Amino acid sequence: MLTGSEIRRKFLDFFVQNGHREVHSSSLVPANDPTLLFTNAGMNQFKDVFLGLERRDYSRATTSQKCVRAGGKHNDLENVGFTNRHHTFFEMLGNFSFGDYFKKDAIAYAWELITSPQWYGIAKDKLYVTVFNGEGGLSRDAEAYDLWAAQGVPKERIFEMGLKDNFWQMGDTGPCGPCSEIHYDMGPAASEQGHTDCRFPCDCGRYVEIWNLVFMQFDRDPNGKLNPLPKPSIDTGMGLERVTAVLQGVISNYETDLFVPLIKRAAELTQVTTARVGTAALGRPSHKSAASLRVIADHSRAATFLISDGVLPANEGRGYVLRKIIRRAITHGRLLGQTKPFLNQMVFTVRDLMQDAYPELNETVKRVSDDVLTEETRFAHTLDVGLEKLEALLKQSSATLAGEEAFKLYDTFGMPLDFMQDSARDQGIAFDQAGFDRAMEEQKTRARASWRGAAKQTANPTYQQLPKSIFEGYRQTRSNGCEVLAIIHNCQGAQELKAGDSGEVILDHTPFYADSGGQVGDKGWFYSDDHNTVVADVTGCYAPIQGVRAHQVVAKHTLRVGDKVDAVVNADVREATMRNHTATHLLHAGLREVLGKHVKQAGSLVAPNHLRFDFSHFTAVEDEELQDIEDIINKEVLRNQIVETITDVPLEEAINQYHAMALFGEKYGDKVRVVRIGDFSTELCGGTHTGATGEIGLIKILKEGSVSSGVRRVEAVTGEGSLRHFRKDHELEGVVSAFVSPTHGEKTRTDGPPIAEEHSASLGEALRMEIEEKDSEIKRLTRELDQARMKSASSSTANLGDKIKDVKGVKVLAHRVDNLERAQLRTLVDQLRDKIGSGVVVLGSASNGSVSLIVGVTKDLTGRVQAGKVIGPVAQKVGGKGGGRPDLAEAGGKDSAALDAALEGAYGVVESLLT
């Protein structure tokens, strides 16, 4: 029996033998594609190739692509662990043709691989295939039907299906076409509905799709019209987990050797015995404990690979989905009785199981485990809070636990749905499943909307038909005699730009660097063939498709296709950008040296006036650490190290021999450019750099802060930017000198003039002391003011007998006390509740035009009057809203002029609640 790893290897070997390039899996974080939450298909890394935006030096490829489907459109998280084939993380095997072979070869390859005894050897009488039947104005795929029949597939096993099942499209526009699926009959035992004599294509679970062959032959334009692609392409996808279940003769993916070691390790870590779950632990979802073990096994794979690829737990975007996956695994561990951290240990088992195919796990495993442990520790506290809130909800719920409230606990605190259902049932309370499902669907809709993005369009035909622009900018900033190959004006091809027109110009060769790798494009000018007259200002440069550079210009004189121009980069801007780019490499290395090797780039901006660098790190960088980093990288500047660029290095050699770092969000070809700065920094980079570090001048870190959970940002300046910064500091020093009192003045030397560094340190210490004194004085005055206000408010409540009204046997007090903070209002309401013994207290305070309200109800009355129900109508009258516990509620408002009337109306509100 083939192992899962052998099945993966056989697939890749088959296509390599048939002329395909084996391409390593891309990151789970899609490169430069805001339309995707996670990489969810093998074709994602080739998307720009299919769209005509990128060119590769091969026309056939094969991959085993790591994928995640757990958010946005593909949000089936609740099903994972409870079905045979739902997963968050999975591997998609695929073969691709970029305008090379089409249907005939794709179908022949597929049938040979899965049925030949030399390869997978699946019995032909277990297989069914589907083709597009032709609907929605589209033609039937007769060609695919005939090709399957030519392979010997009996016609009674070829089924024709509609648009939903057998027509694929990348988005609302772009490449699309019919597809053909291969299904396997798992037998009656696999039916999830107990069918024993059903026929294909019954969807009871017996017939499993194992391979989808997409025939990209159309390009859908914005009007919905399908235009034939000049070079039809092939994109196929086979789920490794599914085909492994088929070849290993099991019904559930979780019974394969891709999952069994993980389930066994999960059982060890949660101290679940085989006797407790029986054989179900390795099989089907017939036992809750078995389902929980499968959840842990699946989610540990997803968490390991996501964190390894740079995603960190957060409260939004990708990090939010990762956090939900980790927390769902932890809660299922708790359902099994394990309250201590355990998931971080699963990371090592995933590494052991997957390291042959993904050797990068060996480098990241310790960091990933630490990150998971941090999340486990954090979630333990969150879950305890969630349990308290669930208990409070159940106490407040008389007949039904509201689905919307339950979903908040599920979404915010990771409370498992079945746990809440069981808890409600144990207390004789109904669970509002419809409300929960509605809230879940609303959340899914929000997730889909937040990641819908703008679908990529196929490349403008004008760009697709052009040869590559020869880039000469590594050696020079001026190229003479450049021919204007194309002009784009108002998104359309044009023959000329007139004076004042804006547009894009494509040259046959150019020194202009295009936006890439975080570095902004060059600016400059086009000169006429007299080498003297500026015919256009170049405001930027980018690559609409790989290899073609579009110069964004404003014409000064008429510019026509076929003209020859001198392309001249603004050297001052280029040199400033180069200084910042080389500084970014030094900064990256410095961060890793001081903070640790877990630091990875998470984004960057290299502009002429400053640089910005985002990196993975859990905590704020201390001032001392920033200073150490700044010292280290400026020592490299002073050493004037040569910045060496090595071109056309095979990718594997660059990573394994040069130990070059690949950067976040970048796609690399087979040959790469390595930028090396002595033994300090080596990175893959296509940007422009200084010749030596000394050209940077000086690197000054300006600030460090948080971008999102687990991602920090450093901003810095170099060269003339540093000079401007120090001039401003010097000006500030003069202001500070005038501000600091004489007793904190500078220290001088008896043997000579003050040294600048000592003077600066002395001045800084003096300023610190002066500010501390002022701060202490402000705090003292603030305390005295608060005490005076509180004393005044307390004294104003000394004689409130006339304001305490009896409302249907309940004492009610409504009173105004201005200029009090929320904390002071809480203290005062507690004092007044104690004073009246039993009753309701409503306080309002106006300050700077805004209103604060608080309602306190003594414990003996919360069954009849709830503070939250009192404060709502009162807050409405001052243009606000609020809420809280039955005994204490707070609100804010904007209309201070209406406060007196609102407080007077509080008595009526309480009366209405007592009826």
JOMODA-V577430 format. One record per pair of residues at least 24 apart in sequence whose ideal C-beta (glycine too) atoms are under 7 Angstrom apart, sorted by the first residue. I is the first residue (numbers start at 1). J is the second residue. D is the distance in whole Angstrom. If there is no record, write none. Layout:
i=I j=J d=D
i=I j=J d=D
//
This chain:
i=1 j=248 d=6
i=2 j=247 d=5
i=3 j=257 d=5
i=4 j=240 d=7
i=4 j=244 d=5
i=4 j=256 d=6
i=4 j=257 d=5
i=4 j=258 d=4
i=5 j=356 d=6
i=5 j=357 d=7
i=7 j=240 d=7
i=7 j=243 d=6
i=7 j=244 d=5
i=7 j=247 d=6
i=8 j=64 d=5
i=8 j=91 d=7
i=8 j=93 d=7
i=8 j=240 d=6
i=8 j=357 d=6
i=10 j=119 d=6
i=11 j=93 d=5
i=12 j=62 d=6
i=12 j=64 d=6
i=14 j=113 d=5
i=14 j=119 d=6
i=15 j=62 d=4
i=15 j=95 d=5
i=16 j=62 d=7
i=18 j=109 d=6
i=19 j=60 d=6
i=20 j=60 d=4
i=20 j=61 d=6
i=20 j=62 d=4
i=20 j=95 d=6
i=21 j=58 d=4
i=21 j=60 d=6
i=21 j=61 d=5
i=22 j=62 d=6
i=23 j=61 d=5
i=23 j=63 d=5
i=25 j=63 d=6
i=25 j=64 d=6
i=25 j=65 d=5
i=25 j=66 d=5
i=26 j=65 d=7
i=27 j=309 d=5
i=28 j=66 d=6
i=28 j=68 d=5
i=28 j=305 d=6
i=28 j=306 d=6
i=28 j=309 d=5
i=29 j=309 d=5
i=29 j=310 d=6
i=29 j=311 d=6
i=29 j=318 d=7
i=31 j=665 d=5
i=31 j=666 d=6
i=31 j=667 d=5
i=32 j=665 d=6
i=34 j=453 d=4
i=35 j=453 d=4
i=35 j=454 d=7
i=35 j=455 d=6
i=35 j=456 d=7
i=37 j=71 d=5
i=37 j=72 d=5
i=37 j=318 d=6
i=37 j=321 d=7
i=37 j=451 d=5
i=38 j=68 d=4
i=38 j=318 d=7
i=39 j=65 d=7
i=39 j=67 d=6
i=39 j=68 d=7
i=40 j=67 d=5
i=40 j=68 d=7
i=40 j=69 d=5
i=40 j=74 d=6
i=41 j=67 d=6
i=41 j=92 d=6
i=41 j=237 d=6
i=42 j=92 d=4
i=42 j=94 d=3
i=42 j=237 d=5
i=43 j=94 d=7
i=43 j=96 d=7
i=43 j=235 d=4
i=46 j=96 d=6
i=47 j=456 d=7
i=49 j=98 d=5
i=50 j=175 d=5
i=50 j=216 d=6
i=50 j=233 d=6
i=51 j=174 d=6
i=51 j=175 d=7
i=51 j=456 d=6
i=51 j=458 d=5
i=51 j=459 d=6
i=52 j=458 d=6
i=52 j=459 d=4
i=52 j=464 d=5
i=52 j=545 d=6
i=53 j=459 d=5
i=53 j=545 d=4
i=53 j=546 d=7
i=54 j=545 d=7
i=54 j=546 d=4
i=55 j=546 d=5
i=55 j=547 d=6
i=56 j=98 d=7
i=57 j=670 d=7
i=59 j=97 d=7
i=59 j=98 d=5
i=59 j=99 d=6
i=59 j=100 d=4
i=60 j=96 d=7
i=60 j=97 d=6
i=60 j=100 d=5
i=61 j=96 d=5
i=62 j=94 d=7
i=62 j=95 d=5
i=63 j=94 d=6
i=64 j=91 d=5
i=64 j=93 d=5
i=64 j=240 d=7
i=64 j=357 d=6
i=65 j=91 d=7
i=65 j=92 d=5
i=65 j=94 d=7
i=66 j=91 d=6
i=66 j=305 d=6
i=67 j=91 d=7
i=67 j=92 d=5
i=68 j=302 d=6
i=68 j=306 d=7
i=70 j=302 d=7
i=70 j=321 d=5
i=70 j=325 d=6
i=71 j=321 d=4
i=71 j=447 d=6
i=72 j=447 d=5
i=72 j=448 d=5
i=72 j=451 d=5
i=73 j=448 d=5
i=75 j=444 d=5
i=75 j=447 d=6
i=77 j=324 d=7
i=77 j=328 d=7
i=78 j=417 d=7
i=80 j=295 d=6
i=80 j=298 d=5
i=81 j=285 d=7
i=81 j=291 d=5
i=81 j=294 d=4
i=81 j=295 d=4
i=81 j=298 d=6
i=82 j=285 d=5
i=82 j=291 d=5
i=83 j=285 d=7
i=84 j=205 d=7
i=84 j=251 d=6
i=84 j=252 d=4
i=84 j=253 d=6
i=84 j=284 d=7
i=85 j=242 d=6
i=85 j=253 d=5
i=87 j=241 d=6
i=87 j=298 d=5
i=88 j=298 d=6
i=88 j=299 d=6
i=88 j=302 d=4
i=88 j=325 d=6
i=89 j=298 d=7
i=89 j=301 d=4
i=89 j=302 d=4
i=89 j=305 d=6
i=90 j=239 d=6
i=90 j=240 d=7
i=90 j=241 d=5
i=91 j=240 d=4
i=92 j=237 d=5
i=92 j=238 d=7
i=92 j=239 d=6
i=93 j=238 d=4
i=93 j=240 d=6
i=94 j=235 d=7
i=94 j=236 d=5
i=94 j=237 d=5
i=94 j=238 d=7
i=95 j=236 d=5
i=96 j=234 d=6
i=96 j=235 d=6
i=97 j=233 d=6
i=97 j=234 d=4
i=98 j=233 d=5
i=99 j=231 d=3
i=99 j=233 d=6
i=101 j=234 d=7
i=102 j=215 d=7
i=102 j=232 d=5
i=102 j=234 d=6
i=103 j=143 d=6
i=103 j=144 d=6
i=103 j=147 d=6
i=103 j=215 d=5
i=104 j=147 d=6
i=106 j=213 d=5
i=106 j=234 d=5
i=106 j=236 d=7
i=107 j=144 d=7
i=107 j=147 d=5
i=107 j=148 d=6
i=107 j=151 d=6
i=107 j=213 d=7
i=108 j=151 d=7
i=110 j=182 d=7
i=110 j=211 d=6
i=110 j=213 d=6
i=111 j=151 d=5
i=114 j=182 d=7
i=120 j=247 d=6
i=122 j=184 d=7
i=122 j=246 d=7
i=126 j=184 d=6
i=126 j=185 d=5
i=127 j=157 d=7
i=127 j=182 d=6
i=127 j=183 d=7
i=127 j=184 d=6
i=128 j=157 d=5
i=128 j=159 d=6
i=128 j=183 d=5
i=128 j=200 d=5
i=128 j=207 d=7
i=129 j=153 d=6
i=129 j=157 d=7
i=129 j=158 d=5
i=129 j=180 d=6
i=129 j=181 d=7
i=129 j=182 d=5
i=130 j=159 d=5
i=130 j=161 d=5
i=130 j=165 d=7
i=130 j=166 d=6
i=130 j=180 d=6
i=130 j=181 d=5
i=131 j=158 d=7
i=131 j=160 d=6
i=131 j=166 d=6
i=131 j=180 d=5
i=132 j=161 d=7
i=132 j=166 d=4
i=132 j=167 d=6
i=132 j=178 d=4
i=133 j=160 d=4
i=133 j=161 d=6
i=133 j=162 d=6
i=135 j=162 d=5
i=135 j=163 d=6
i=136 j=163 d=5
i=138 j=167 d=7
i=141 j=178 d=4
i=144 j=178 d=7
i=144 j=180 d=5
i=159 j=200 d=7
i=159 j=201 d=6
i=168 j=214 d=5
i=169 j=220 d=6
i=171 j=455 d=4
i=172 j=455 d=6
i=173 j=220 d=5
i=173 j=221 d=6
i=173 j=222 d=6
i=173 j=455 d=6
i=173 j=457 d=6
i=174 j=219 d=7
i=174 j=220 d=6
i=174 j=455 d=7
i=174 j=456 d=7
i=174 j=457 d=6
i=174 j=458 d=5
i=175 j=216 d=5
i=175 j=219 d=6
i=175 j=229 d=7
i=175 j=458 d=7
i=176 j=216 d=7
i=176 j=218 d=5
i=176 j=220 d=5
i=177 j=214 d=6
i=177 j=215 d=5
i=177 j=216 d=5
i=177 j=217 d=4
i=177 j=218 d=5
i=178 j=215 d=5
i=179 j=212 d=6
i=179 j=213 d=6
i=179 j=214 d=4
i=179 j=215 d=6
i=180 j=213 d=5
i=181 j=209 d=5
i=181 j=211 d=7
i=181 j=212 d=5
i=182 j=210 d=6
i=182 j=211 d=4
i=183 j=207 d=5
i=183 j=208 d=6
i=183 j=209 d=5
i=183 j=210 d=7
i=184 j=208 d=5
i=184 j=210 d=5
i=184 j=246 d=5
i=186 j=251 d=6
i=189 j=251 d=6
i=190 j=251 d=5
i=208 j=242 d=6
i=210 j=238 d=6
i=210 j=239 d=7
i=210 j=242 d=5
i=210 j=243 d=5
i=210 j=246 d=6
i=211 j=236 d=7
i=211 j=238 d=4
i=212 j=236 d=7
i=212 j=237 d=5
i=219 j=458 d=6
i=252 j=283 d=6
i=252 j=284 d=6
i=254 j=282 d=7
i=254 j=294 d=5
i=255 j=282 d=6
i=255 j=283 d=6
i=259 j=297 d=5
i=261 j=349 d=6
i=261 j=353 d=6
i=262 j=297 d=4
i=262 j=300 d=6
i=262 j=346 d=7
i=262 j=349 d=6
i=262 j=350 d=7
i=262 j=353 d=7
i=263 j=293 d=5
i=263 j=294 d=6
i=263 j=297 d=5
i=265 j=346 d=6
i=265 j=349 d=4
i=266 j=293 d=5
i=266 j=296 d=4
i=266 j=297 d=5
i=266 j=346 d=7
i=267 j=293 d=6
i=269 j=338 d=7
i=269 j=342 d=4
i=269 j=345 d=6
i=269 j=346 d=7
i=270 j=333 d=5
i=270 j=336 d=4
i=270 j=337 d=7
i=270 j=338 d=4
i=270 j=342 d=6
i=271 j=337 d=7
i=271 j=338 d=7
i=272 j=336 d=5
i=289 j=336 d=6
i=292 j=332 d=4
i=292 j=335 d=5
i=292 j=336 d=5
i=295 j=328 d=6
i=295 j=329 d=6
i=295 j=332 d=4
i=296 j=329 d=5
i=296 j=332 d=6
i=296 j=333 d=6
i=296 j=346 d=7
i=299 j=325 d=5
i=299 j=326 d=7
i=299 j=328 d=6
i=299 j=329 d=4
i=300 j=329 d=6
i=300 j=343 d=6
i=300 j=346 d=4
i=300 j=347 d=7
i=300 j=350 d=6
i=301 j=350 d=6
i=303 j=372 d=6
i=304 j=347 d=5
i=304 j=350 d=4
i=304 j=368 d=6
i=307 j=368 d=4
i=307 j=371 d=5
i=308 j=360 d=7
i=308 j=361 d=6
i=308 j=364 d=4
i=308 j=368 d=5
i=310 j=600 d=6
i=310 j=602 d=6
i=310 j=616 d=6
i=310 j=664 d=6
i=312 j=371 d=6
i=312 j=616 d=6
i=312 j=709 d=6
i=312 j=710 d=3
i=312 j=711 d=7
i=313 j=375 d=5
i=313 j=709 d=6
i=313 j=710 d=7
i=314 j=708 d=5
i=314 j=709 d=4
i=314 j=710 d=6
i=315 j=709 d=6
i=316 j=708 d=7
i=319 j=708 d=6
i=319 j=709 d=6
i=319 j=710 d=7
i=323 j=375 d=7
i=326 j=372 d=6
i=326 j=375 d=5
i=327 j=379 d=5
i=327 j=414 d=4
i=328 j=414 d=7
i=330 j=376 d=6
i=330 j=379 d=6
i=331 j=383 d=7
i=331 j=414 d=5
i=331 j=416 d=5
i=335 j=416 d=7
i=335 j=419 d=7
i=341 j=373 d=6
i=341 j=376 d=4
i=341 j=377 d=7
i=343 j=372 d=5
i=343 j=376 d=6
i=344 j=369 d=5
i=344 j=372 d=4
i=344 j=373 d=4
i=344 j=376 d=6
i=347 j=372 d=6
i=367 j=598 d=4
i=374 j=618 d=7
i=379 j=414 d=6
i=382 j=413 d=6
i=382 j=414 d=7
i=383 j=413 d=6
i=383 j=414 d=6
i=385 j=413 d=6
i=386 j=413 d=3
i=386 j=414 d=7
i=386 j=415 d=5
i=389 j=413 d=7
i=390 j=415 d=6
i=390 j=420 d=6
i=390 j=423 d=6
i=394 j=423 d=6
i=394 j=424 d=7
i=394 j=427 d=6
i=394 j=429 d=6
i=397 j=429 d=5
i=399 j=429 d=7
i=399 j=430 d=6
i=400 j=429 d=6
i=400 j=430 d=5
i=400 j=432 d=5
i=401 j=429 d=5
i=401 j=431 d=5
i=401 j=432 d=6
i=402 j=432 d=5
i=402 j=435 d=6
i=403 j=432 d=4
i=403 j=433 d=6
i=403 j=434 d=6
i=403 j=435 d=2
i=403 j=436 d=4
i=403 j=438 d=7
i=403 j=439 d=6
i=404 j=435 d=5
i=404 j=439 d=5
i=406 j=436 d=5
i=407 j=436 d=5
i=407 j=439 d=4
i=407 j=440 d=6
i=411 j=443 d=6
i=459 j=544 d=6
i=459 j=545 d=5
i=460 j=544 d=7
i=462 j=486 d=5
i=462 j=488 d=6
i=462 j=493 d=4
i=463 j=544 d=5
i=463 j=545 d=5
i=463 j=548 d=5
i=464 j=545 d=7
i=466 j=506 d=6
i=466 j=548 d=5
i=468 j=547 d=4
i=468 j=548 d=6
i=469 j=506 d=7
i=469 j=507 d=6
i=469 j=508 d=7
i=469 j=509 d=7
i=469 j=510 d=6
i=469 j=547 d=7
i=469 j=548 d=6
i=469 j=549 d=4
i=470 j=508 d=7
i=470 j=509 d=4
i=471 j=510 d=7
i=471 j=549 d=7
i=472 j=509 d=6
i=472 j=510 d=7
i=472 j=511 d=5
i=473 j=511 d=4
i=473 j=512 d=6
i=473 j=513 d=5
i=473 j=569 d=7
i=473 j=688 d=7
i=474 j=688 d=7
i=476 j=511 d=5
i=477 j=511 d=5
i=477 j=568 d=7
i=477 j=569 d=4
i=477 j=571 d=5
i=477 j=574 d=6
i=478 j=511 d=6
i=478 j=566 d=7
i=478 j=568 d=5
i=479 j=509 d=6
i=479 j=510 d=6
i=479 j=511 d=5
i=479 j=567 d=5
i=480 j=566 d=5
i=481 j=564 d=5
i=482 j=507 d=4
i=482 j=508 d=6
i=482 j=509 d=6
i=482 j=510 d=6
i=482 j=564 d=7
i=482 j=565 d=5
i=482 j=567 d=5
i=483 j=507 d=7
i=483 j=508 d=5
i=483 j=562 d=7
i=483 j=564 d=6
i=484 j=559 d=7
i=484 j=560 d=7
i=484 j=561 d=5
i=484 j=562 d=6
i=484 j=563 d=5
i=484 j=565 d=7
i=486 j=561 d=6
i=487 j=561 d=6
i=495 j=560 d=6
i=495 j=561 d=5
i=496 j=558 d=6
i=496 j=559 d=6
i=496 j=560 d=4
i=497 j=555 d=4
i=497 j=559 d=5
i=498 j=555 d=6
i=498 j=558 d=5
i=499 j=555 d=6
i=499 j=556 d=6
i=499 j=557 d=6
i=499 j=558 d=6
i=500 j=555 d=7
i=501 j=555 d=5
i=502 j=554 d=5
i=503 j=553 d=6
i=504 j=550 d=4
i=504 j=551 d=7
i=504 j=552 d=6
i=505 j=551 d=5
i=505 j=553 d=5
i=505 j=559 d=7
i=506 j=548 d=6
i=506 j=550 d=6
i=507 j=551 d=7
i=507 j=567 d=6
i=510 j=549 d=6
i=510 j=567 d=5
i=511 j=567 d=6
i=511 j=569 d=5
i=512 j=538 d=7
i=512 j=541 d=4
i=512 j=549 d=6
i=512 j=551 d=6
i=512 j=567 d=6
i=512 j=569 d=6
i=513 j=541 d=7
i=513 j=688 d=6
i=514 j=541 d=5
i=514 j=542 d=5
i=514 j=543 d=4
i=514 j=549 d=5
i=515 j=542 d=4
i=516 j=543 d=7
i=516 j=686 d=6
i=517 j=663 d=7
i=517 j=666 d=6
i=517 j=685 d=6
i=517 j=686 d=6
i=517 j=687 d=5
i=518 j=604 d=4
i=518 j=605 d=6
i=518 j=606 d=5
i=519 j=577 d=6
i=519 j=581 d=6
i=519 j=606 d=4
i=519 j=687 d=4
i=520 j=577 d=7
i=520 j=606 d=7
i=520 j=607 d=5
i=522 j=569 d=5
i=522 j=573 d=7
i=522 j=574 d=6
i=523 j=570 d=5
i=523 j=573 d=5
i=524 j=568 d=5
i=524 j=569 d=4
i=524 j=570 d=5
i=525 j=568 d=5
i=526 j=553 d=7
i=526 j=565 d=4
i=526 j=567 d=6
i=527 j=565 d=6
i=527 j=566 d=4
i=527 j=568 d=6
i=528 j=565 d=7
i=529 j=564 d=5
i=531 j=566 d=6
i=533 j=557 d=7
i=535 j=559 d=5
i=535 j=565 d=6
i=573 j=608 d=5
i=574 j=688 d=7
i=576 j=608 d=4
i=576 j=719 d=6
i=576 j=720 d=7
i=577 j=606 d=6
i=577 j=607 d=7
i=577 j=608 d=5
i=577 j=688 d=7
i=578 j=688 d=5
i=578 j=689 d=6
i=578 j=690 d=5
i=579 j=690 d=6
i=579 j=695 d=6
i=579 j=696 d=5
i=579 j=697 d=7
i=579 j=718 d=4
i=579 j=719 d=5
i=580 j=606 d=5
i=580 j=607 d=7
i=580 j=610 d=7
i=580 j=611 d=4
i=580 j=718 d=5
i=581 j=606 d=5
i=581 j=687 d=5
i=581 j=688 d=6
i=581 j=689 d=6
i=582 j=643 d=6
i=582 j=689 d=5
i=582 j=690 d=5
i=582 j=693 d=7
i=582 j=696 d=6
i=583 j=611 d=6
i=583 j=696 d=5
i=583 j=699 d=5
i=583 j=716 d=7
i=583 j=718 d=5
i=584 j=611 d=5
i=584 j=613 d=6
i=585 j=675 d=6
i=585 j=677 d=6
i=585 j=681 d=5
i=585 j=683 d=6
i=586 j=633 d=4
i=586 j=636 d=5
i=586 j=677 d=7
i=586 j=681 d=6
i=586 j=693 d=7
i=586 j=699 d=7
i=587 j=613 d=6
i=587 j=633 d=6
i=587 j=714 d=7
i=587 j=716 d=7
i=588 j=613 d=7
i=588 j=681 d=7
i=589 j=680 d=5
i=589 j=681 d=4
i=590 j=629 d=4
i=590 j=632 d=5
i=590 j=633 d=4
i=591 j=615 d=6
i=591 j=629 d=6
i=593 j=632 d=6
i=594 j=625 d=5
i=594 j=628 d=5
i=594 j=629 d=5
i=594 j=632 d=7
i=595 j=621 d=7
i=595 j=625 d=7
i=600 j=664 d=7
i=601 j=663 d=5
i=601 j=664 d=5
i=602 j=664 d=5
i=602 j=711 d=5
i=603 j=664 d=6
i=603 j=665 d=7
i=606 j=687 d=7
i=609 j=721 d=6
i=610 j=715 d=6
i=610 j=716 d=7
i=610 j=717 d=5
i=610 j=721 d=6
i=611 j=716 d=5
i=612 j=713 d=6
i=612 j=715 d=5
i=613 j=713 d=7
i=613 j=714 d=5
i=614 j=707 d=6
i=614 j=711 d=6
i=614 j=713 d=5
i=615 j=712 d=6
i=616 j=710 d=6
i=616 j=711 d=6
i=617 j=712 d=5
i=618 j=710 d=6
i=621 j=704 d=5
i=621 j=712 d=6
i=626 j=701 d=6
i=626 j=704 d=6
i=630 j=699 d=7
i=630 j=701 d=5
i=633 j=699 d=5
i=634 j=698 d=6
i=634 j=699 d=6
i=636 j=677 d=7
i=636 j=680 d=5
i=636 j=693 d=5
i=637 j=693 d=5
i=637 j=694 d=6
i=637 j=696 d=5
i=637 j=698 d=7
i=637 j=699 d=6
i=639 j=693 d=7
i=640 j=692 d=5
i=640 j=693 d=6
i=640 j=694 d=3
i=641 j=677 d=5
i=641 j=678 d=4
i=641 j=692 d=6
i=641 j=693 d=5
i=642 j=692 d=5
i=643 j=675 d=7
i=643 j=677 d=6
i=643 j=689 d=5
i=643 j=690 d=6
i=643 j=691 d=6
i=643 j=692 d=6
i=643 j=693 d=7
i=644 j=676 d=5
i=645 j=673 d=6
i=645 j=675 d=6
i=645 j=689 d=7
i=646 j=674 d=4
i=646 j=676 d=7
i=647 j=673 d=5
i=649 j=674 d=5
i=654 j=684 d=6
i=658 j=682 d=6
i=660 j=684 d=5
i=697 j=722 d=6
i=698 j=722 d=4
i=700 j=725 d=5
i=733 j=763 d=6
i=736 j=763 d=6
i=736 j=767 d=5
i=737 j=763 d=6
i=740 j=766 d=5
i=740 j=767 d=6
i=740 j=770 d=5
i=741 j=770 d=7
i=744 j=769 d=6
i=744 j=770 d=6
i=786 j=824 d=7
i=789 j=819 d=6
i=789 j=820 d=6
i=789 j=824 d=7
i=790 j=824 d=6
i=793 j=817 d=4
i=793 j=820 d=6
i=793 j=828 d=6
i=797 j=832 d=6
i=804 j=836 d=6
i=805 j=907 d=6
i=807 j=907 d=6
i=807 j=910 d=5
i=807 j=911 d=5
i=807 j=914 d=7
i=808 j=911 d=6
i=808 j=914 d=5
i=810 j=839 d=6
i=810 j=840 d=6
i=810 j=861 d=6
i=810 j=865 d=7
i=810 j=910 d=7
i=810 j=914 d=6
i=811 j=836 d=5
i=811 j=838 d=7
i=811 j=839 d=3
i=812 j=839 d=6
i=812 j=840 d=5
i=812 j=907 d=5
i=812 j=910 d=5
i=813 j=839 d=7
i=813 j=841 d=5
i=813 j=842 d=7
i=814 j=842 d=4
i=814 j=903 d=4
i=814 j=904 d=7
i=814 j=906 d=4
i=814 j=907 d=6
i=815 j=843 d=6
i=816 j=844 d=5
i=816 j=899 d=6
i=816 j=900 d=7
i=816 j=903 d=6
i=817 j=843 d=6
i=817 j=845 d=5
i=818 j=845 d=6
i=818 j=846 d=5
i=818 j=847 d=6
i=819 j=845 d=7
i=819 j=847 d=5
i=820 j=845 d=5
i=822 j=852 d=6
i=822 j=890 d=7
i=825 j=852 d=6
i=825 j=854 d=5
i=826 j=854 d=7
i=829 j=854 d=5
i=829 j=856 d=4
i=830 j=856 d=7
i=833 j=858 d=5
i=840 j=865 d=6
i=840 j=870 d=7
i=840 j=910 d=6
i=842 j=870 d=7
i=842 j=874 d=7
i=842 j=903 d=6
i=842 j=906 d=4
i=844 j=899 d=5
i=844 j=902 d=7
i=844 j=903 d=5
i=846 j=896 d=4
i=846 j=899 d=5
i=849 j=896 d=6
i=850 j=892 d=7
i=850 j=894 d=6
i=850 j=896 d=7
i=851 j=878 d=5
i=851 j=880 d=7
i=851 j=892 d=7
i=851 j=893 d=4
i=851 j=894 d=7
i=851 j=895 d=7
i=851 j=896 d=5
i=851 j=899 d=6
i=852 j=892 d=6
i=853 j=882 d=7
i=853 j=890 d=7
i=853 j=891 d=4
i=853 j=893 d=7
i=854 j=890 d=5
i=855 j=889 d=5
i=856 j=887 d=7
i=856 j=888 d=5
i=857 j=886 d=7
i=857 j=887 d=5
i=859 j=887 d=6
i=862 j=886 d=4
i=862 j=887 d=5
i=864 j=914 d=6
i=865 j=910 d=6
i=865 j=913 d=5
i=865 j=914 d=7
i=869 j=913 d=6
i=870 j=906 d=7
i=870 j=909 d=5
i=870 j=910 d=6
i=870 j=913 d=7
i=873 j=909 d=5
i=874 j=902 d=5
i=874 j=905 d=7
i=874 j=906 d=5
i=874 j=909 d=6
i=877 j=901 d=6
i=877 j=902 d=4
i=877 j=905 d=6
i=878 j=902 d=5
//
